[in-house]
């Protein structure tokens, strides 16, 4: 056999092996290529801003006339509606987690495609799609704002997952539309059962809006990357003004990132002080220790001090956020403490916990730990003149008058817990703190 023929035979053998290998690859799909979610309908608001995003999950009954009617009405309420169904079996924990991640990615993609605001989506489970929505919420609670179900079949959905056993609290705020004493989720902390008897559609729309309205101005397109994806962050920045060499980390009240937090942050941004906001409603849905909060402050600082090009940082908190900041600040690293320009405590209360208590935003006490001693201890780590405590004259449970810290700045505003909504005045005091010590 001559050399030329041998060469041809070698090439033929190699090609044959490659053909067999490729054929095998065709029949064996890699696990990461398997998809568990499929978009079946998208409705964007017409000639109006999409201020919230609803992922409506349906099961075997499909996208029927009733689902279409409800989706159409939501789209008329400034909502981007994304209809999704499952394309595979959700039983194992990893499948559920992948399904939940796919839902979050679908929401991000559709928001960009439809020029919608970057908002954390609300999960909606209708008919037998309720179990799908529940499964996703348990698998990845950090990726969703809340959960609306209609006649939930159970508490856990489909998934055999370590997230759910013996849990006494829902993965997210959960509204189950069900007749009295029929909801399997009843009694689980964080669940509200909504009676649809009088008007089923009205009960559905109101339930959705209750969840969509929380963190309503919370833009999640922060550019923070996957390393901070587990934290509910938003950013307020004005790049058209002269920059101060400081930025702020702002932990909201227990009602989430509401108008008060937004107004203060916008004003600080207009003075060249960017703000990284944290929604306490989602961040502290599960209990956090002061050490955990401090570690998350460090993670945020590691990214955003470089992003903003600032060397100094302020820690701000409102209500529950103001309660917990003094406890966390004591556990910061020496490096971050040395760069800590000041701490602004807006309406701290006399007592606190480190977890959202459902009803806390309605005036119920959120914990039994005294806040004033933590403020006093903070002065051992930070000069007291760099601690600013703001409260309303009508407040009866403010920690500011109770904390005995010589040299601490204390400012009283007319009004109550929101200080008469004097956003300009509150922001002015915070900017003044920067001018004094920046």
C-alpha angles and dihedrals in degrees: 000000000000124000093253093057092047090053092051092049091051091052090048091052093049092049091049092053091049091049092054092046093050091047090054091049089054092060098040109065114200112246094240090056093060113104124212101181132055129188112230102168139016125189121182125189112263116236092344139088119271100230099171138025126224122194105201112198121201130182134199093326088066131202099326132175095273093052090048092052092051092046091050091052093049090052088056087057095063092270129140104217121203118186114208138175132187118258098191143031115288109203109111123070095241092052091052092048091050090048091052092048090050090053091053092048091048090054092050092049095047092046089056093044092051096038089240124159114269100253131157105256127243116227115228121189116192126184109333089348088080091084090053092053093047091050092052093048093053093044097052112008092164091066098058136060097213147319133255118187134175112222097340110220094214143338099262109042118214101317129110092210139150090230097078116039116111091353113153095191132060117249090241136354103302130195114189115193103214142133116270115287094004103094115103087204093060111120094027109122112250094029123115118191112214119203110224096187099110098041120355096192093047090050089053096048093046091048092052094047092050089061098035089053094062114090085005094165095037106127108195095190093102100140088232095134133219095304090071098033092110091063121080098232136166131179132220112191136154111198093182096073134071109278125238117212091246140070131191136235107207123195109200132220122271092269090070129242097338135169093278093056091044095050093050092047094049090053093049090049089052087057092054096263111121116209130215105201126204121199106225090194090069101023094054097035084112119041116274125195120224087248091056092048091050091049090052090049087055092050091050091047093049090060106033101043086063094041092052095034093232128140099196132058137197125207115217132180137178123206106317088013090054090048094056103037095077091053093049096043091066090063098053119119119260090250093058093041090055089054094043106115095185150319122246116199112192114193099337114186129226095248135029149172129204099240135064111263110205104241093025090116087057092062102273115139111261098205148338102246114112114240101195095070089053090053089049092050090050089068088068089064100035131034105262093233087066091061114089119191118190126186143158122258091232095052114116100186102045119141093205097082091041098053109092103208115146109219096019113135113240123183125186122207130195112257134033137286094335092044094238089303088281093163093163092052095048093047090047091058092050092049089049089055088055092049092050097050106017 
